[in-house]
Amino acid sequence: MPEISRFLGIVIAMYWSDHAPPHFHAKYNGFEVTVDIESGIVRGRFPKRALRAVLDWLDLHKEELLEDWRLAQQDEPLNPIEPLE
């Protein structure tokens, strides 16, 4: 699973050729969620503060995430995305 960003102990990644809809995976301290890029719908469990950070990051980088999703569907290398500061 290619890592595309890391911040506050949270790892953001995408799988190549993963199923639709466009989404990414976030891992933190033994928790894991998937986040729909377009709707922001979250599946899984995550600490509230960490989830808030992930959703803030999503708002800042939605277009870059959609581009990485397109690349992942074509089995191409993904672009790193700036972490949340």
Contacts in CASP RR format, 6 or more apart in sequence:
PFRMAT RR
TARGET T0000
AUTHOR 0000-0000-0000
METHOD contacts of the structure
MODEL  1
MPEISRFLGIVIAMYWSDHAPPHFHAKYNGFEVTVDIESGIVRGRFPKRA
LRAVLDWLDLHKEELLEDWRLAQQDEPLNPIEPLE
1 13 0 8 1.000
1 14 0 8 1.000
1 15 0 8 1.000
1 25 0 8 1.000
2 13 0 8 1.000
2 14 0 8 1.000
2 15 0 8 1.000
2 16 0 8 1.000
2 72 0 8 1.000
2 77 0 8 1.000
2 78 0 8 1.000
3 11 0 8 1.000
3 12 0 8 1.000
3 13 0 8 1.000
4 12 0 8 1.000
4 13 0 8 1.000
4 14 0 8 1.000
4 24 0 8 1.000
4 68 0 8 1.000
4 78 0 8 1.000
4 79 0 8 1.000
4 80 0 8 1.000
4 81 0 8 1.000
5 11 0 8 1.000
5 12 0 8 1.000
5 57 0 8 1.000
5 61 0 8 1.000
5 80 0 8 1.000
5 81 0 8 1.000
5 82 0 8 1.000
5 83 0 8 1.000
6 12 0 8 1.000
6 83 0 8 1.000
7 53 0 8 1.000
7 57 0 8 1.000
7 83 0 8 1.000
7 84 0 8 1.000
7 85 0 8 1.000
8 50 0 8 1.000
8 53 0 8 1.000
8 84 0 8 1.000
9 28 0 8 1.000
9 29 0 8 1.000
10 26 0 8 1.000
10 27 0 8 1.000
10 28 0 8 1.000
10 50 0 8 1.000
10 53 0 8 1.000
10 54 0 8 1.000
11 26 0 8 1.000
11 27 0 8 1.000
11 28 0 8 1.000
12 24 0 8 1.000
12 25 0 8 1.000
12 26 0 8 1.000
12 54 0 8 1.000
12 57 0 8 1.000
12 81 0 8 1.000
13 24 0 8 1.000
13 25 0 8 1.000
13 26 0 8 1.000
13 27 0 8 1.000
14 23 0 8 1.000
14 24 0 8 1.000
14 25 0 8 1.000
14 68 0 8 1.000
14 69 0 8 1.000
14 72 0 8 1.000
14 78 0 8 1.000
15 25 0 8 1.000
15 72 0 8 1.000
16 72 0 8 1.000
16 73 0 8 1.000
16 75 0 8 1.000
17 72 0 8 1.000
17 73 0 8 1.000
17 75 0 8 1.000
18 72 0 8 1.000
18 73 0 8 1.000
21 36 0 8 1.000
21 37 0 8 1.000
21 38 0 8 1.000
21 39 0 8 1.000
22 36 0 8 1.000
22 37 0 8 1.000
22 38 0 8 1.000
22 65 0 8 1.000
22 66 0 8 1.000
22 69 0 8 1.000
23 34 0 8 1.000
23 35 0 8 1.000
23 36 0 8 1.000
23 37 0 8 1.000
23 69 0 8 1.000
24 34 0 8 1.000
24 35 0 8 1.000
24 37 0 8 1.000
24 65 0 8 1.000
24 68 0 8 1.000
24 69 0 8 1.000
25 32 0 8 1.000
25 33 0 8 1.000
25 34 0 8 1.000
25 35 0 8 1.000
26 32 0 8 1.000
26 33 0 8 1.000
26 34 0 8 1.000
26 35 0 8 1.000
26 46 0 8 1.000
26 50 0 8 1.000
26 54 0 8 1.000
28 46 0 8 1.000
28 47 0 8 1.000
28 50 0 8 1.000
29 47 0 8 1.000
29 50 0 8 1.000
31 44 0 8 1.000
31 45 0 8 1.000
31 46 0 8 1.000
31 47 0 8 1.000
31 50 0 8 1.000
32 44 0 8 1.000
32 46 0 8 1.000
33 42 0 8 1.000
33 43 0 8 1.000
33 44 0 8 1.000
33 45 0 8 1.000
33 46 0 8 1.000
33 51 0 8 1.000
33 54 0 8 1.000
34 42 0 8 1.000
34 43 0 8 1.000
34 44 0 8 1.000
35 41 0 8 1.000
35 42 0 8 1.000
35 43 0 8 1.000
35 54 0 8 1.000
35 55 0 8 1.000
35 58 0 8 1.000
36 42 0 8 1.000
37 58 0 8 1.000
37 62 0 8 1.000
37 65 0 8 1.000
37 66 0 8 1.000
37 69 0 8 1.000
38 62 0 8 1.000
38 66 0 8 1.000
40 55 0 8 1.000
40 58 0 8 1.000
42 51 0 8 1.000
42 55 0 8 1.000
46 54 0 8 1.000
53 84 0 8 1.000
56 84 0 8 1.000
57 83 0 8 1.000
57 84 0 8 1.000
58 65 0 8 1.000
60 84 0 8 1.000
61 81 0 8 1.000
61 82 0 8 1.000
64 79 0 8 1.000
64 81 0 8 1.000
65 81 0 8 1.000
67 79 0 8 1.000
68 78 0 8 1.000
68 79 0 8 1.000
68 81 0 8 1.000
71 77 0 8 1.000
71 78 0 8 1.000
71 79 0 8 1.000
72 78 0 8 1.000
END
